[in-house]
């Protein structure tokens, strides 16, 4: 009897606003180093999305997630590859997801990551906005402005990096 390195229970890709959340669940894992997630707009040419560390050896259900903050519009595909410690790989069947364009009623929203913040760089992505430039202001809990920056729209999305240069103390902040 051959023991599979990972018993995959589910792999899904779900549109949430302007991004896609990939999620998968394993029943068991044996010698599982990591998972590789890729995306494609045609199902044949694949682009690296990210790596998620595996649990090594496990006999309990484990759920993993990776968010695509820059997905394709329209129909696209996501696939999952499991990689053992020795480099052996198993690629699972891709899943399709359809993300509407911003003209089809998606409400404006923004994503800040990483949250919680590690390091000095806070990434910000706006979608569903018509403005070409947006002023982003970061306030502390006392209402004092601690950082501001104008970010510019590109390809239907407003993207920027807030380089905070260790200006922040641990705590809660408000972004407008």
Backbone as CSV, one residue per row, in Angstrom:
resi,resn,N_x,N_y,N_z,CA_x,CA_y,CA_z,C_x,C_y,C_z
1,UNK,0.837,-1.177,0.000,0.000,0.000,0.000,0.887,1.248,0.000
2,UNK,0.612,2.184,-0.907,1.369,3.420,-1.006,0.658,4.497,-0.196
3,UNK,1.409,5.181,0.674,0.848,6.269,1.460,1.097,7.572,0.724
4,UNK,0.015,8.298,0.438,0.153,9.581,-0.236,0.705,10.611,0.736
5,UNK,1.529,11.556,0.239,2.103,12.554,1.128,1.048,13.479,1.737
6,UNK,-0.005,13.777,0.966,-1.063,14.650,1.459,-2.400,14.119,0.980
7,UNK,-3.342,14.021,1.893,-4.705,13.694,1.513,-5.476,15.011,1.502
8,UNK,-5.722,15.513,0.286,-6.392,16.801,0.106,-7.900,16.592,0.162
9,UNK,-8.568,17.334,1.050,-10.026,17.252,1.157,-10.712,18.256,0.250
10,UNK,-10.145,19.458,0.115,-10.772,20.496,-0.703,-9.740,21.536,-1.105
11,UNK,-9.947,22.121,-2.283,-9.167,23.259,-2.747,-10.134,24.182,-3.473
12,UNK,-10.247,25.434,-2.987,-11.192,26.378,-3.570,-10.516,27.723,-3.826
13,UNK,-11.097,28.480,-4.749,-10.701,29.864,-5.007,-11.998,30.669,-5.020
14,UNK,-12.070,31.684,-4.143,-13.304,32.437,-3.966,-13.047,33.922,-4.163
15,UNK,-13.821,34.578,-5.064,-13.664,36.025,-5.200,-14.274,36.736,-3.999
16,UNK,-13.525,37.676,-3.435,-14.010,38.488,-2.316,-13.668,39.934,-2.672
17,UNK,-14.669,40.666,-3.129,-14.414,42.032,-3.582,-13.479,42.015,-4.762
18,UNK,-12.345,42.662,-4.632,-11.395,42.763,-5.741,-10.222,41.793,-5.616
19,UNK,-10.304,40.821,-4.720,-9.232,39.853,-4.607,-9.796,38.447,-4.567
20,UNK,-8.923,37.452,-4.607,-9.331,36.051,-4.597,-8.645,35.362,-3.433
21,UNK,-9.428,34.605,-2.668,-8.875,33.830,-1.558,-8.821,32.369,-1.988
22,UNK,-7.615,31.799,-1.967,-7.471,30.361,-2.191,-7.406,29.703,-0.821
23,UNK,-8.098,28.591,-0.690,-8.150,27.891,0.598,-8.163,26.394,0.333
24,UNK,-7.451,25.646,1.168,-7.439,24.200,1.023,-7.339,23.548,2.387
25,UNK,-7.843,22.312,2.427,-7.867,21.548,3.661,-7.286,20.170,3.399
26,UNK,-6.407,19.726,4.311,-5.842,18.381,4.219,-6.363,17.536,5.372
27,UNK,-6.512,16.244,5.119,-6.911,15.310,6.175,-5.676,14.784,6.887
28,UNK,-4.639,14.468,6.094,-3.368,13.983,6.641,-2.224,14.557,5.815
29,UNK,-1.046,14.610,6.434,0.167,15.041,5.743,1.327,14.164,6.194
30,UNK,2.176,13.814,5.228,3.380,13.030,5.539,4.550,13.652,4.790
31,UNK,5.578,14.087,5.537,6.779,14.702,4.955,6.445,15.906,4.075
32,UNK,5.446,16.669,4.449,4.991,17.806,3.651,5.758,19.064,4.032
33,UNK,6.617,19.527,3.124,7.396,20.730,3.369,6.567,21.989,3.137
34,UNK,5.966,22.108,1.927,5.209,23.318,1.617,4.244,23.093,0.471
35,UNK,3.390,24.102,0.284,2.471,24.142,-0.840,2.857,25.319,-1.727
36,UNK,2.736,25.146,-3.014,2.973,26.184,-4.000,1.636,26.480,-4.668
37,UNK,1.247,27.755,-4.715,0.008,28.155,-5.378,0.374,28.977,-6.609
38,UNK,-0.265,28.639,-7.739,-0.044,29.341,-8.997,-1.383,29.783,-9.571
39,UNK,-1.333,30.785,-10.470,-2.548,31.252,-11.128,-2.304,31.371,-12.624
40,UNK,-3.408,31.372,-13.385,-3.321,31.448,-14.838,-4.580,32.121,-15.369
41,UNK,-4.430,32.871,-16.455,-5.615,33.460,-17.080,-6.125,32.602,-18.238
42,UNK,-5.370,31.534,-18.583,-5.803,30.671,-19.681,-5.761,29.175,-19.355
43,UNK,-5.265,28.808,-18.182,-5.208,27.401,-17.790,-4.022,26.646,-18.339
44,UNK,-3.130,27.326,-19.074,-1.955,26.625,-19.593,-0.641,27.288,-19.191
45,UNK,-0.597,28.610,-19.157,0.592,29.340,-18.707,0.368,29.734,-17.246
46,UNK,1.251,29.285,-16.343,1.057,29.487,-14.908,2.028,30.510,-14.348
47,UNK,1.555,31.311,-13.417,2.338,32.354,-12.753,2.378,32.051,-11.252
48,UNK,3.552,32.188,-10.661,3.745,31.975,-9.232,2.891,32.961,-8.431
49,UNK,2.152,32.453,-7.439,1.393,33.320,-6.542,2.024,33.336,-5.153
50,UNK,2.382,32.164,-4.618,2.988,32.150,-3.294,3.236,30.747,-2.771
51,UNK,3.942,30.708,-1.646,4.261,29.451,-0.964,3.700,29.519,0.449
52,UNK,3.131,28.406,0.898,2.625,28.291,2.262,3.277,27.071,2.894
53,UNK,3.867,27.261,4.058,4.557,26.178,4.777,3.567,25.080,5.146
54,UNK,3.960,23.832,4.928,3.135,22.683,5.308,3.349,22.310,6.763
55,UNK,2.622,21.324,7.221,2.696,20.897,8.622,3.653,19.740,8.859
56,UNK,4.383,19.314,7.823,5.312,18.202,8.007,4.553,16.895,8.049
57,UNK,4.266,16.436,9.250,3.508,15.205,9.457,2.313,15.528,10.342
58,UNK,1.133,15.137,9.877,-0.076,15.434,10.634,-1.149,14.405,10.310
59,UNK,-1.903,14.047,11.319,-3.035,13.147,11.117,-4.352,13.854,11.438
60,UNK,-4.291,15.178,11.597,-5.499,15.955,11.860,-5.757,16.909,10.696
61,UNK,-6.996,17.342,10.563,-7.349,18.283,9.502,-6.615,19.599,9.675
62,UNK,-6.042,20.090,8.577,-5.355,21.381,8.559,-5.933,22.214,7.422
63,UNK,-6.186,23.489,7.680,-6.697,24.390,6.662,-5.683,25.490,6.409
64,UNK,-5.463,25.788,5.133,-4.492,26.784,4.711,-5.185,27.808,3.819
65,UNK,-4.578,28.997,3.713,-5.162,30.050,2.896,-4.057,30.930,2.317
66,UNK,-4.292,31.414,1.097,-3.404,32.375,0.464,-4.277,33.332,-0.347
67,UNK,-4.073,34.639,-0.155,-4.880,35.646,-0.830,-4.134,36.213,-2.026
68,UNK,-4.847,36.305,-3.152,-4.317,36.949,-4.352,-4.842,38.379,-4.365
69,UNK,-3.983,39.336,-4.026,-4.372,40.740,-3.965,-4.391,41.389,-5.348
70,UNK,-3.870,40.695,-6.356,-3.809,41.235,-7.722,-4.317,40.193,-8.717
71,UNK,-5.572,39.763,-8.579,-6.074,38.724,-9.482,-6.395,39.273,-10.859
72,UNK,-6.544,38.361,-11.805,-6.996,38.722,-13.136,-8.501,38.993,-13.066
73,UNK,-9.014,39.848,-13.960,-10.457,39.994,-14.077,-10.964,38.953,-15.064
74,UNK,-12.230,38.641,-14.967,-12.800,37.588,-15.798,-12.498,36.235,-15.176
75,UNK,-12.480,35.189,-16.007,-12.235,33.832,-15.513,-10.739,33.562,-15.452
76,UNK,-10.298,33.027,-14.331,-8.905,32.620,-14.169,-8.873,31.310,-13.409
77,UNK,-7.669,30.749,-13.288,-7.500,29.425,-12.716,-6.412,29.461,-11.652
78,UNK,-6.602,28.632,-10.620,-5.628,28.499,-9.547,-5.323,27.024,-9.390
79,UNK,-4.044,26.715,-9.154,-3.686,25.316,-8.906,-2.755,25.235,-7.712
80,UNK,-2.772,24.078,-7.084,-2.034,23.813,-5.852,-1.060,22.676,-6.096
81,UNK,0.187,22.886,-5.685,1.202,21.833,-5.754,1.743,21.613,-4.353
82,UNK,1.797,20.358,-3.946,2.350,19.985,-2.647,3.771,19.503,-2.880
83,UNK,4.728,19.952,-2.045,6.139,19.597,-2.202,6.642,18.952,-0.912
84,UNK,7.201,17.746,-1.042,7.772,17.023,0.094,9.130,17.614,0.474
85,UNK,9.650,17.184,1.619,10.980,17.607,2.058,12.067,17.188,1.074
86,UNK,11.855,16.066,0.361,12.861,15.605,-0.615,12.659,16.199,-2.005
87,UNK,11.694,17.104,-2.169,11.460,17.755,-3.449,10.404,17.095,-4.320
88,UNK,9.916,15.921,-3.923,8.854,15.260,-4.676,7.606,16.134,-4.657
89,UNK,6.940,16.228,-5.829,5.787,17.126,-5.970,4.548,16.373,-6.416
90,UNK,3.414,16.901,-6.001,2.122,16.436,-6.514,1.279,17.675,-6.806
91,UNK,0.831,17.802,-8.064,0.007,18.945,-8.458,-1.436,18.491,-8.566
92,UNK,-2.327,19.236,-7.931,-3.748,18.914,-7.921,-4.454,19.650,-9.061
93,UNK,-5.635,19.196,-9.392,-6.415,19.786,-10.487,-6.702,21.256,-10.202
94,UNK,-6.625,22.105,-11.231,-6.905,23.532,-11.031,-8.394,23.781,-10.785
95,UNK,-8.677,24.938,-10.167,-10.046,25.386,-9.970,-10.209,26.722,-10.677
96,UNK,-11.408,26.968,-11.204,-11.693,28.209,-11.922,-12.453,29.163,-11.019
97,UNK,-12.232,30.460,-11.246,-12.951,31.504,-10.518,-13.180,32.661,-11.485
98,UNK,-14.316,33.326,-11.325,-14.619,34.488,-12.163,-14.713,35.716,-11.283
99,UNK,-13.926,36.714,-11.628,-13.917,37.976,-10.896,-14.469,39.043,-11.818
100,UNK,-15.521,39.718,-11.384,-16.146,40.764,-12.194,-15.209,41.947,-12.347
101,UNK,-15.382,42.693,-13.433,-14.620,43.922,-13.598,-15.234,44.985,-12.700
102,UNK,-14.521,46.049,-12.460,-14.974,47.097,-11.548,-16.205,47.819,-12.079
103,UNK,-16.450,47.741,-13.397,-17.618,48.383,-13.980,-18.895,47.599,-13.722
104,UNK,-18.807,46.421,-13.169,-19.976,45.578,-12.988,-20.489,45.615,-11.553
105,UNK,-20.288,46.719,-10.871,-20.938,46.909,-9.591,-20.153,46.536,-8.353
106,UNK,-18.876,46.270,-8.452,-18.102,45.993,-7.250,-17.901,47.302,-6.502
107,UNK,-18.218,47.303,-5.240,-18.092,48.506,-4.429,-16.627,48.838,-4.196
108,UNK,-16.317,50.130,-4.049,-14.939,50.503,-3.725,-14.509,49.858,-2.409
109,UNK,-13.279,49.425,-2.362,-12.727,48.850,-1.139,-11.220,48.983,-1.174
110,UNK,-10.611,48.715,-0.036,-9.165,48.722,-0.014,-8.652,47.601,0.867
111,UNK,-7.421,47.214,0.587,-6.750,46.157,1.339,-5.442,46.739,1.854
112,UNK,-5.164,46.521,3.118,-3.877,46.868,3.717,-3.199,45.566,4.120
113,UNK,-1.951,45.404,3.762,-1.226,44.211,4.188,0.258,44.521,4.267
114,UNK,1.006,43.861,5.135,0.547,42.845,6.082,-0.133,43.481,7.294
115,UNK,-1.045,42.768,7.863,-1.745,43.212,9.066,-1.848,42.013,9.985
116,UNK,-1.160,42.015,11.117,-0.421,43.126,11.695,0.854,43.419,10.905
117,UNK,1.313,44.652,11.051,2.482,45.132,10.327,3.757,44.534,10.905
118,UNK,4.588,43.975,10.012,5.919,43.496,10.374,6.890,44.241,9.480
119,UNK,7.845,44.927,10.038,8.783,45.704,9.240,8.280,47.118,9.045
120,UNK,8.740,47.747,7.965,8.478,49.167,7.744,7.533,49.458,6.594
121,UNK,7.108,48.455,5.831,6.335,48.700,4.621,4.903,48.181,4.762
122,UNK,3.945,49.090,4.551,2.529,48.754,4.559,2.018,48.919,3.136
123,UNK,1.543,47.839,2.529,1.023,47.876,1.162,-0.454,48.234,1.211
124,UNK,-0.897,49.025,0.239,-2.289,49.438,0.178,-2.769,49.287,-1.262
125,UNK,-3.954,48.668,-1.417,-4.543,48.465,-2.734,-5.999,48.913,-2.666
126,UNK,-6.397,49.842,-3.534,-7.777,50.285,-3.667,-8.337,49.695,-4.956
127,UNK,-9.611,49.344,-4.955,-10.261,48.906,-6.186,-11.643,49.518,-6.259
128,UNK,-12.170,49.581,-7.477,-13.502,50.117,-7.675,-13.591,51.614,-7.444
129,UNK,-12.494,52.332,-7.653,-12.483,53.783,-7.456,-12.301,54.470,-8.800
130,UNK,-12.835,55.676,-8.913,-12.711,56.424,-10.162,-11.584,57.445,-10.106
131,UNK,-11.183,57.876,-8.923,-10.145,58.892,-8.795,-8.814,58.365,-9.321
132,UNK,-8.022,59.271,-9.874,-6.689,58.901,-10.361,-5.651,58.970,-9.253
133,UNK,-5.904,59.816,-8.262,-5.002,59.936,-7.110,-5.846,59.905,-5.831
134,UNK,-5.297,59.254,-4.817,-5.995,59.177,-3.533,-5.013,59.527,-2.426
135,UNK,-5.444,60.412,-1.528,-4.635,60.760,-0.367,-4.932,59.758,0.741
136,UNK,-3.901,59.086,1.208,-4.022,58.121,2.298,-3.374,58.739,3.531
137,UNK,-4.135,58.782,4.624,-3.631,59.376,5.861,-3.755,58.338,6.974
138,UNK,-2.688,58.199,7.754,-2.637,57.273,8.875,-2.643,58.076,10.169
139,UNK,-3.593,57.749,11.076,-3.734,58.447,12.350,-3.492,57.480,13.505
140,UNK,-2.943,57.994,14.625,-2.851,57.188,15.837,-4.186,57.254,16.572
141,UNK,-4.299,56.557,17.713,-5.587,56.510,18.413,-5.974,57.842,19.045
142,UNK,-5.050,58.789,19.081,-5.343,60.116,19.629,-5.799,61.085,18.546
143,UNK,-5.843,60.611,17.290,-6.267,61.460,16.190,-5.154,62.266,15.558
144,UNK,-3.908,62.003,15.968,-2.766,62.711,15.397,-2.352,62.045,14.080
145,UNK,-2.121,62.862,13.047,-1.646,62.326,11.784,-0.199,61.881,11.951
146,UNK,0.096,60.621,11.603,1.460,60.125,11.727,2.106,59.853,10.367
147,UNK,1.282,59.830,9.293,1.826,59.569,7.967,0.770,59.913,6.927
148,UNK,1.205,60.431,5.773,0.281,60.635,4.660,1.033,60.448,3.349
149,UNK,0.284,60.042,2.335,0.886,59.804,1.028,-0.210,59.824,-0.026
150,UNK,0.097,60.332,-1.209,-0.812,60.261,-2.346,-0.431,59.024,-3.147
151,UNK,-1.410,58.141,-3.403,-1.177,56.958,-4.228,-1.910,57.157,-5.550
152,UNK,-1.391,56.551,-6.622,-1.877,56.798,-7.983,-2.467,55.520,-8.572
153,UNK,-3.564,55.688,-9.321,-4.248,54.567,-9.959,-3.464,54.057,-11.172
154,UNK,-3.357,52.723,-11.273,-2.731,52.073,-12.423,-3.547,50.847,-12.769
155,UNK,-3.925,50.687,-14.028,-4.666,49.518,-14.502,-5.923,49.246,-13.689
156,UNK,-6.672,50.283,-13.355,-7.925,50.101,-12.643,-7.789,49.946,-11.150
157,UNK,-6.569,49.887,-10.637,-6.343,49.751,-9.203,-5.414,50.849,-8.736
158,UNK,-5.623,51.290,-7.523,-4.716,52.239,-6.902,-3.834,51.435,-5.969
159,UNK,-2.524,51.500,-6.199,-1.598,50.711,-5.396,-0.500,51.606,-4.859
160,UNK,-0.056,51.311,-3.681,1.034,52.072,-3.115,1.677,51.350,-1.962
161,UNK,2.828,51.823,-1.593,3.541,51.288,-0.443,3.797,52.445,0.493
162,UNK,3.393,52.285,1.736,3.657,53.302,2.750,4.942,52.896,3.452
163,UNK,6.013,53.631,3.214,7.302,53.345,3.841,7.333,54.087,5.167
164,UNK,7.073,53.367,6.228,6.881,53.984,7.540,8.172,54.226,8.302
165,UNK,9.275,53.690,7.856,10.606,53.920,8.435,10.587,53.913,9.967
166,UNK,9.991,52.896,10.538,9.966,52.703,11.992,9.335,53.875,12.737
167,UNK,8.360,54.558,12.113,7.689,55.680,12.755,6.589,55.247,13.710
168,UNK,6.181,54.008,13.635,5.032,53.571,14.399,5.409,52.809,15.663
169,UNK,4.723,53.123,16.733,4.819,52.335,17.954,3.755,51.254,17.849
170,UNK,3.919,50.140,18.566,2.863,49.126,18.542,1.539,49.751,18.976
171,UNK,0.464,49.394,18.294,-0.839,49.920,18.637,-1.823,49.842,17.512
172,UNK,-2.942,50.516,17.668,-4.017,50.530,16.689,-3.983,51.868,15.951
173,UNK,-4.167,51.833,14.622,-4.128,53.023,13.797,-5.354,53.064,12.893
174,UNK,-5.727,54.251,12.485,-6.843,54.475,11.593,-6.318,54.993,10.267
175,UNK,-6.822,54.409,9.166,-6.424,54.830,7.833,-7.633,55.453,7.152
176,UNK,-7.445,56.663,6.614,-8.507,57.303,5.811,-7.948,57.671,4.461
